Amino acid sequence: MAVNDGCKLRFLELKAKRSHRFIVFKIEEKTQQVVVETLGEPQQSYDDFTASLPIDECRYAVYDFDFTTDENVQKSKIFFVACTFGSRSPDASKIRSKMLYASSKDRFRRELDGVQVELQATDPSEISLDIVKERAF
């Protein structure tokens, strides 16, 4: 699976310049490459991020999560999220898509140098804000 150069470029913008709050990536099956689907503006919320993920399709995403520690220190962690929503569907195309995302995940994840936390979600509840907060600490 090829990774479009735009994916790495947008990720570097998120990591170094904080130009984006989140990035949603999808696999273009025709071209067999991962591409950027959605860019979140820096002021967008976690709810905006989760709303940008299709409920019945697989996606990869990164989210720049800002938080304050118990010592009142501002921090940020970059989360990699592998979403296989819709995986319960018996539709053959959904099963093929899930397999494609699962087999490509590790290679794509390695392209994104600087990710600090990884989440796997088969249901939207598995990437709730509470879970993200828990994993950030």
For each residue, the residues with C-beta under 8 A, 3 or more apart:
1: 27 32 33 34 100 103 104 107 108
2: 31 32 33 34
3: 7 8 33 34 107 108 111
4: 7 33 34 35 36
5: 8 9
6: 9 10 35 36
7: 3 4 10 11 23 25 34 35 36 108 111 112
8: 3 5 11 12 111 112
9: 5 6 12 13
10: 6 7 13 14 20 23 36 39
11: 7 8 14 15 23 62 111 112 114
12: 8 9 15 16 17
13: 9 10 16 17 19 20
14: 10 11 17 18 19 20 21 22 23 62 64 78
15: 11 12 64 78 114
16: 12 13
17: 12 13 14
18: 14 42 64
19: 13 14 42
20: 10 13 14 23 39 40 41 42 64
21: 14 40 41 42 43 44 45 48 49 63 64
22: 14 38 39 40 44 48 49 52 61 62 63 64
23: 7 10 11 14 20 36 38 39 40 61 62
24: 36 37 38 40 52 53 59 60 61
25: 7 34 35 36 37 59 60 61 62 108
26: 34 35 37 57 59 60
27: 1 32 33 34 35 58 97 100 101 104
28: 31 32 33 34 35
29: 32 97 100
30:
31: 2 28 35
32: 1 2 27 28 29
33: 1 2 3 4 27 28
34: 1 2 3 4 7 25 26 27 28 60 104 108
35: 4 6 7 25 26 27 28 31
36: 4 6 7 10 23 24 25 39
37: 24 25 26 59
38: 22 23 24 52
39: 10 20 22 23 36
40: 20 21 22 23 24 44 48 49 52 63
41: 20 21 44
42: 18 19 20 21
43: 21
44: 21 22 40 41 48 49
45: 21 48 49
46: 49 50 63 65 129 132
47: 50 51
48: 21 22 40 44 45 51 52
49: 21 22 40 44 45 46 52 53 61 63
50: 46 47 53 124 127
51: 47 48
52: 22 24 38 40 48 49 61
53: 24 49 50 59 61 83 85 124
54: 57 59 85 86
55: 85 86 124
56: 85 86 89 94
57: 26 54 85 86 94 97
58: 27 83 84 85 86 87 97 98 100 101
59: 24 25 26 37 53 54 83 85 101
60: 24 25 26 34 80 81 82 83 101 105 108 109
61: 22 23 24 25 49 52 53 80 81 83
62: 11 14 22 23 25 78 79 80 81 112 115
63: 21 22 40 46 49 78 79 81 132
64: 14 15 18 20 21 22 76 77 78 79
65: 46 76 77 78 79 132 136
66: 74 75 76
67: 74 75 76 77 133 136 137
68: 72 73 74 75
69: 72 73 75 137
70:
71:
72: 68 69
73: 68 69
74: 66 67 68
75: 66 67 68 69 136
76: 64 65 66 67
77: 64 65 67 116 117 136
78: 14 15 62 63 64 65 114 115 116 117
79: 62 63 64 65 115 116 117 118 119 132 135
80: 60 61 62 109 112 115 117 118 119
81: 60 61 62 63 118 119 120 121 127
82: 60 101 105 109 118 119 120 121
83: 53 58 59 60 61 121 127
84: 58 87 98 101 102 120 121 122
85: 53 54 55 56 57 58 59 121 122 123 124
86: 54 55 56 57 58 89 94 98
87: 58 84 94 95 98 122
88: 122
89: 56 86 94 95
90: 94 95
91: 94 95
92: 95 96
93: 96 97
94: 56 57 86 87 89 90 91 97 98
95: 87 89 90 91 92 98 99
96: 92 93 99 100
97: 27 29 57 58 93 94 100 101
98: 58 84 86 87 94 95 101 102
99: 95 96 102 103
100: 1 27 29 58 96 97 103 104
101: 27 58 59 60 82 84 97 98 104 105
102: 84 98 99 105
103: 1 99 100
104: 1 27 34 100 101 107 108
105: 60 82 101 102 108 109
106: 109 110
107: 1 3 104 110 111
108: 1 3 7 25 34 60 104 105 111 112
109: 60 80 82 105 106 112 115 118
110: 106 107 113
111: 3 7 8 11 107 108
112: 7 8 11 62 80 108 109 115
113: 110
114: 11 15 78
115: 62 78 79 80 109 112 118
116: 77 78 79
117: 77 78 79 80 135 136
118: 79 80 81 82 109 115
119: 79 80 81 82 126 127 131 132 135
120: 81 82 84 126
121: 81 82 83 84 85 124 126 127
122: 84 85 87 88 126
123: 85 126
124: 50 53 55 85 121 127 128
125: 128
126: 119 120 121 122 123 131
127: 50 81 83 119 121 124 131 132
128: 124 125 131 132
129: 46 132 133
130: 133 134
131: 119 126 127 128 134 135
132: 46 63 65 79 119 127 128 129 135 136
133: 67 129 130 136 137
134: 130 131 137
135: 79 117 119 131 132
136: 65 67 75 77 117 132 133
137: 67 69 133 134
